[in-house]
Amino acid sequence: MIAVVLAGGVGERFWPQSRRRRPKQLLDLTGRGTMLDLTLQRIEGLARPEETLVMTFAEQRDAVIAELRGRIPDANVIGEPDIRNTAPSIGLAASVVRRRFGDQPMLVLPADHLIDGVDRFREQAQAAARFIASDGANALLTFGIVPTRPETGYGYIRAGAERWREKDAAIFPVEAFLEKPTAEKASELVKAGCLWNSGMFLWRAGAVLDGIATHLPELAAVLGRVEAAVGTPEFGEVLKREYPRAPSISIDYGLLEKSRDVVVMRADFAWNDVGSWEFVRATGERDAAGNVTVGEHVVIDAKENTVVAPGRTIGLIGVEGLVIVDAGDAILVCRRDRVQDIKQIVAELKRRGRDDLV
């Protein structure tokens, strides 16, 4: 199979450490390597380096290539000239795959996920590829994570009756994609057997491009002109000219929610969408008062705080439920229940023209 890694996000909720030119997928948030590096390790044995594409933004391309250290060919790092959401990015990747490798199955993985139990992930990805090669030639397959808790930060998938099974790998038709729920609704969805919508996919390049042609004709027109230039000296100029004309829309809204043959594999490996600084709490070690600290800090009569400041000593006294993050030139202090609002700081900095901080 061909592997496509989506590594173009800005990661604004990880400000101040995540910046436009060095986003969260290029940060080491776990102590085990950058998120991009961990993603590439995950697909070893599934796709050869020359059959791996990394999709990123043009201004991040040099940093991504430097992080990859020659592990895949530089030509396989595609720099998108504009931020246009996941449908254009995945469509562009499918166009390059079909032109360069033929109508191959392509595994699509965001670079900002953390997966433990990598062997199980690979087993299920290989089983999904066998389904696509046999009974699912036209199917659009998404991986649905078995929930470990009610979670309001994820979308959910309601699956129908089992369609395909190979030993302990099972695939079901998707009955509905469900928006991020309230806490009460999340509990109901988990009890009903719904799955977390992971944003990881596997399908034939031709199948996803056919779906785009049906449901996103404006995007299909752009991709058709770009695909014709793949492998030619004009590719860069054509991409730069055409790509900003693509509609900005997610693959979920633009295609999956409209398509008929959408299936979900019930994925039971440990998975975490690295979406905010709360991720540090999910993976870090807590002290007796529930504080999670990265770096050497002094904590007195404080509880349930998250401190990420490896290069500076922070002193906390009598505070509760804070997130404190140091990036050298900027420091974040916010309540833990407001981490989803960090984007507002980034927006304000942009309004002030502080491009050096975003």
C-alpha positions as CSV (number, residue, x, y, z in Angstrom):
1,M,0.0,0.0,0.0
2,I,1.0,3.7,-0.3
3,A,1.2,5.7,2.9
4,V,0.1,9.3,3.1
5,V,1.0,11.3,6.2
6,L,-0.9,14.5,6.7
7,A,1.7,16.8,8.4
8,G,0.4,20.3,7.5
9,G,-1.5,21.5,10.5
10,V,-0.5,24.5,12.5
11,G,-1.5,23.2,15.9
12,E,-2.7,26.5,17.4
13,R,-4.0,24.8,20.6
14,F,-0.4,24.0,21.3
15,W,0.7,27.6,21.3
16,P,3.2,28.9,22.4
17,Q,5.4,26.0,21.5
18,S,3.7,25.2,18.2
19,R,4.2,27.8,15.5
20,R,3.3,28.0,11.9
21,R,6.9,27.3,10.8
22,R,7.4,24.6,13.5
23,P,4.0,23.1,14.2
24,K,3.1,20.4,16.8
25,Q,3.9,17.5,14.5
26,L,7.6,18.6,14.6
27,L,7.6,18.9,18.4
28,D,8.6,16.1,20.8
29,L,5.6,16.0,23.1
30,T,6.2,12.5,24.5
31,G,9.9,12.3,25.1
32,R,10.0,9.6,22.4
33,G,10.5,11.7,19.3
34,T,8.5,14.1,17.3
35,M,4.9,13.3,16.3
36,L,6.0,13.0,12.7
37,D,8.9,10.7,13.5
38,L,6.6,8.4,15.5
39,T,4.1,8.3,12.6
40,L,6.9,7.2,10.2
41,Q,8.0,4.5,12.6
42,R,4.4,3.3,12.8
43,I,4.2,2.6,9.1
44,E,7.4,0.7,8.8
45,G,6.6,-2.6,7.2
46,L,3.4,-1.3,5.7
47,A,4.8,1.0,3.0
48,R,8.3,1.4,1.6
49,P,10.0,4.8,2.0
50,E,9.7,5.5,-1.7
51,E,6.0,4.8,-1.4
52,T,5.4,7.2,1.4
53,L,4.1,10.7,0.9
54,V,4.1,13.5,3.4
55,M,1.7,16.3,2.8
56,T,2.6,19.6,4.5
57,F,2.4,23.4,3.9
58,A,4.9,24.9,1.5
59,E,6.4,27.1,4.3
60,Q,6.9,24.0,6.5
61,R,8.4,21.8,3.8
62,D,12.1,22.6,4.6
63,A,11.5,21.9,8.3
64,V,9.7,18.7,7.5
65,I,12.5,17.5,5.2
66,A,15.1,18.4,7.9
67,E,13.1,16.3,10.4
68,L,12.9,13.3,8.0
69,R,16.7,13.3,7.6
70,G,16.5,11.5,4.2
71,R,14.2,8.7,5.4
72,I,11.9,9.3,2.4
73,P,12.8,11.0,-0.9
74,D,12.6,14.8,-0.7
75,A,10.3,14.7,-3.8
76,N,7.8,12.8,-1.7
77,V,7.3,15.7,0.6
78,I,4.5,17.8,-1.1
79,G,4.3,21.4,0.0
80,E,0.7,22.7,-0.3
81,P,0.8,26.4,-1.3
82,D,-2.3,27.3,0.7
83,I,-4.2,26.0,3.8
84,R,-7.3,24.3,2.3
85,N,-8.4,21.7,4.9
86,T,-8.3,17.9,4.5
87,A,-10.4,17.2,1.4
88,P,-8.0,19.1,-0.9
89,S,-5.0,17.7,0.9
90,I,-6.1,14.1,0.6
91,G,-7.4,14.7,-2.9
92,L,-4.0,16.1,-3.9
93,A,-2.3,13.1,-2.4
94,A,-4.6,10.7,-4.2
95,S,-3.9,12.5,-7.5
96,V,-0.1,12.1,-7.0
97,V,-0.5,8.5,-5.9
98,R,-2.6,7.6,-9.0
99,R,-0.3,9.4,-11.4
100,R,3.0,8.0,-9.9
101,F,2.0,4.6,-8.5
102,G,-1.3,3.7,-10.2
103,D,-4.7,3.1,-8.6
104,Q,-3.2,1.7,-5.3
105,P,-4.7,1.5,-1.8
106,M,-3.6,4.5,0.2
107,L,-3.4,4.6,4.0
108,V,-4.0,8.2,5.2
109,L,-2.6,9.1,8.7
110,P,-2.5,12.4,10.5
111,A,1.0,13.1,11.9
112,D,-0.4,14.3,15.2
113,H,-1.8,11.0,16.6
114,L,-0.2,8.9,19.3
115,I,-0.7,5.1,19.0
116,D,0.5,2.5,21.5
117,G,0.4,-1.1,20.5
118,V,1.9,-0.5,17.0
119,D,1.9,-4.2,16.1
120,R,-1.9,-4.3,16.5
121,F,-2.2,-1.1,14.4
122,R,-0.2,-2.7,11.6
123,E,-2.3,-5.9,11.8
124,Q,-5.5,-4.0,11.4
125,A,-4.2,-1.8,8.6
126,Q,-3.1,-4.8,6.7
127,A,-6.5,-6.5,7.2
128,A,-8.2,-3.3,6.0
129,A,-6.0,-3.3,2.9
130,R,-7.1,-6.9,2.2
131,F,-10.7,-5.9,2.5
132,I,-10.2,-3.1,0.0
133,A,-8.5,-5.5,-2.4
134,S,-11.3,-8.1,-2.1
135,D,-14.8,-6.9,-1.2
136,G,-14.3,-3.2,-0.8
137,A,-12.8,-1.9,-4.1
138,N,-15.1,1.1,-4.1
139,A,-15.4,1.6,-0.3
140,L,-14.1,4.5,1.7
141,L,-12.8,3.0,4.9
142,T,-12.3,4.9,8.2
143,F,-10.8,3.5,11.4
144,G,-13.2,3.8,14.4
145,I,-11.5,3.6,17.8
146,V,-13.2,1.7,20.5
147,P,-13.8,4.3,23.2
148,T,-12.1,4.0,26.6
149,R,-14.2,6.8,28.2
150,P,-17.0,9.3,27.3
151,E,-15.1,12.0,25.4
152,T,-16.6,15.3,24.3
153,G,-13.6,16.3,22.2
154,Y,-14.1,13.6,19.5
155,G,-16.7,12.9,16.9
156,Y,-18.4,9.5,16.9
157,I,-19.4,6.9,14.3
158,R,-22.5,4.7,14.6
159,A,-21.9,1.4,12.8
160,G,-24.4,-1.0,11.2
161,A,-24.4,-4.8,11.0
162,E,-21.0,-6.5,10.4
163,R,-20.1,-6.6,6.7
164,W,-16.7,-8.3,6.6
165,R,-14.6,-10.3,9.1
166,E,-11.1,-11.8,9.0
167,K,-10.4,-13.5,12.4
168,D,-10.5,-10.6,14.9
169,A,-10.7,-7.8,12.3
170,A,-14.2,-6.6,11.6
171,I,-15.6,-4.0,9.2
172,F,-19.1,-2.4,9.4
173,P,-21.1,0.0,7.2
174,V,-21.2,3.5,8.6
175,E,-24.7,4.5,9.5
176,A,-23.9,8.0,10.7
177,F,-21.1,10.4,11.6
178,L,-22.0,12.2,14.9
179,E,-20.8,15.6,16.0
180,K,-18.7,16.2,19.1
181,P,-21.3,15.6,21.9
182,T,-22.1,17.0,25.3
183,A,-20.8,15.0,28.3
184,E,-24.2,13.4,28.8
185,K,-24.6,12.5,25.1
186,A,-21.0,11.1,25.0
187,S,-21.9,8.6,27.8
188,E,-24.9,7.5,25.8
189,L,-22.9,7.0,22.6
190,V,-20.3,4.9,24.4
191,K,-22.9,2.7,26.0
192,A,-24.5,2.3,22.6
193,G,-21.3,1.0,21.1
194,C,-20.4,4.0,18.9
195,L,-16.8,4.5,17.9
196,W,-14.5,7.5,18.0
197,N,-13.9,9.0,14.6
198,S,-10.1,8.8,14.3
199,G,-9.5,10.7,11.0
200,M,-7.5,7.7,9.7
201,F,-8.5,6.2,6.4
202,L,-7.7,3.5,3.8
203,W,-9.1,3.4,0.2
204,R,-8.1,3.2,-3.4
205,A,-6.8,6.4,-4.8
206,G,-9.3,6.1,-7.6
207,A,-12.2,5.5,-5.2
208,V,-11.6,8.7,-3.3
209,L,-11.1,10.7,-6.5
210,D,-14.3,9.3,-7.9
211,G,-16.1,10.4,-4.7
212,I,-14.6,13.9,-5.0
213,A,-15.8,14.1,-8.6
214,T,-19.3,13.2,-7.6
215,H,-19.7,15.3,-4.4
216,L,-17.0,18.1,-4.8
217,P,-16.9,18.9,-8.5
218,E,-15.1,22.2,-8.0
219,L,-12.3,20.5,-6.1
220,A,-12.2,17.7,-8.8
221,A,-11.6,20.3,-11.5
222,V,-8.7,21.7,-9.6
223,L,-7.2,18.2,-8.9
224,G,-7.6,17.2,-12.6
225,R,-5.4,20.1,-13.7
226,V,-2.9,19.4,-11.0
227,E,-2.8,15.6,-11.7
228,A,-2.1,16.2,-15.4
229,A,1.1,18.0,-14.3
230,V,2.4,15.4,-11.8
231,G,5.9,14.2,-12.9
232,T,6.5,17.2,-15.2
233,P,8.7,20.2,-14.7
234,E,5.5,22.3,-14.6
235,F,4.1,20.6,-11.5
236,G,5.2,23.2,-8.9
237,E,3.9,26.1,-10.9
238,V,0.6,24.4,-11.7
239,L,0.1,23.4,-8.0
240,K,0.9,27.0,-6.9
241,R,-1.6,28.4,-9.3
242,E,-4.4,25.9,-9.0
243,Y,-4.4,24.7,-5.4
244,P,-5.6,28.0,-3.8
245,R,-8.7,27.7,-6.0
246,A,-9.8,24.6,-4.2
247,P,-12.7,24.9,-1.7
248,S,-11.6,24.7,1.9
249,I,-13.6,21.7,3.3
250,S,-12.9,18.7,5.4
251,I,-13.0,15.2,4.0
252,D,-15.7,14.3,6.5
253,Y,-18.1,17.0,5.6
254,G,-17.2,17.2,1.9
255,L,-17.2,13.5,1.0
256,L,-17.7,10.8,3.7
257,E,-21.0,12.1,5.0
258,K,-22.4,12.2,1.5
259,S,-21.0,8.9,0.1
260,R,-22.9,5.6,0.1
261,D,-20.2,3.0,0.4
262,V,-18.5,4.2,3.6
263,V,-17.3,1.6,6.1
264,V,-15.5,1.5,9.5
265,M,-13.0,-0.9,10.9
266,R,-13.4,-1.4,14.6
267,A,-9.9,-0.5,15.8
268,D,-8.9,-1.7,19.3
269,F,-5.4,-0.3,19.5
270,A,-4.6,2.4,22.0
271,W,-5.0,5.8,20.3
272,N,-4.8,9.5,21.3
273,D,-5.6,12.5,19.2
274,V,-3.0,15.0,20.3
275,G,-5.4,17.9,20.3
276,S,-4.5,20.2,23.2
277,W,-2.2,20.5,26.2
278,E,-4.5,18.1,28.1
279,F,-2.7,15.4,26.1
280,V,0.3,16.0,28.4
281,R,-1.9,14.9,31.3
282,A,-3.0,11.8,29.5
283,T,0.6,10.7,29.0
284,G,2.5,12.3,31.8
285,E,3.2,11.2,35.4
286,R,1.1,12.9,38.0
287,D,2.3,13.8,41.6
288,A,0.1,13.1,44.6
289,A,-1.8,16.4,44.1
290,G,-2.5,15.6,40.4
291,N,0.1,18.0,39.0
292,V,1.9,17.0,35.8
293,T,5.2,18.8,35.2
294,V,7.8,18.8,32.4
295,G,11.0,20.3,33.7
296,E,12.2,21.1,37.2
297,H,9.6,23.2,39.1
298,V,8.6,24.1,42.6
299,V,5.0,23.2,43.5
300,I,3.5,24.2,46.9
301,D,-0.1,23.7,47.9
302,A,-1.1,23.5,44.3
303,K,-3.1,20.8,42.5
304,E,-4.3,19.5,39.2
305,N,-1.9,21.8,37.2
306,T,0.0,21.1,34.0
307,V,3.4,22.8,33.6
308,V,5.5,22.4,30.4
309,A,8.6,24.4,30.8
310,P,11.7,22.2,30.4
311,G,14.1,25.2,30.2
312,R,12.8,27.3,33.0
313,T,11.9,26.8,36.7
314,I,8.3,27.7,37.5
315,G,7.1,28.2,41.1
316,L,3.4,27.5,41.8
317,I,1.7,28.3,45.2
318,G,-1.9,27.8,46.0
319,V,-3.2,27.5,42.4
320,E,-5.4,24.9,40.9
321,G,-6.3,23.6,37.4
322,L,-3.8,25.8,35.4
323,V,-1.9,25.1,32.2
324,I,1.5,26.9,32.1
325,V,3.7,26.5,29.0
326,D,7.0,28.2,28.3
327,A,8.4,28.7,24.8
328,G,11.2,31.0,25.6
329,D,9.8,34.1,23.9
330,A,6.2,33.6,25.1
331,I,4.5,32.0,28.1
332,L,0.9,30.6,28.3
333,V,-1.1,30.7,31.5
334,C,-4.7,29.5,31.3
335,R,-7.3,27.4,33.1
336,R,-7.3,23.8,32.0
337,D,-11.0,24.1,31.1
338,R,-10.1,26.8,28.6
339,V,-7.4,25.1,26.6
340,Q,-9.7,24.9,23.6
341,D,-9.7,28.7,23.5
342,I,-5.9,29.1,23.0
343,K,-6.7,29.7,19.4
344,Q,-8.1,33.1,20.5
345,I,-4.6,34.1,21.6
346,V,-3.2,33.2,18.2
347,A,-5.9,35.1,16.5
348,E,-5.2,38.2,18.6
349,L,-1.5,38.0,17.9
350,K,-2.2,37.8,14.2
351,R,-4.5,40.9,14.5
352,R,-1.6,42.7,16.1
353,G,0.7,41.7,13.3
354,R,2.9,39.6,15.7
355,D,3.9,37.1,13.0
356,D,7.0,36.3,15.0
357,L,4.9,34.7,17.7
358,V,2.5,32.6,15.5
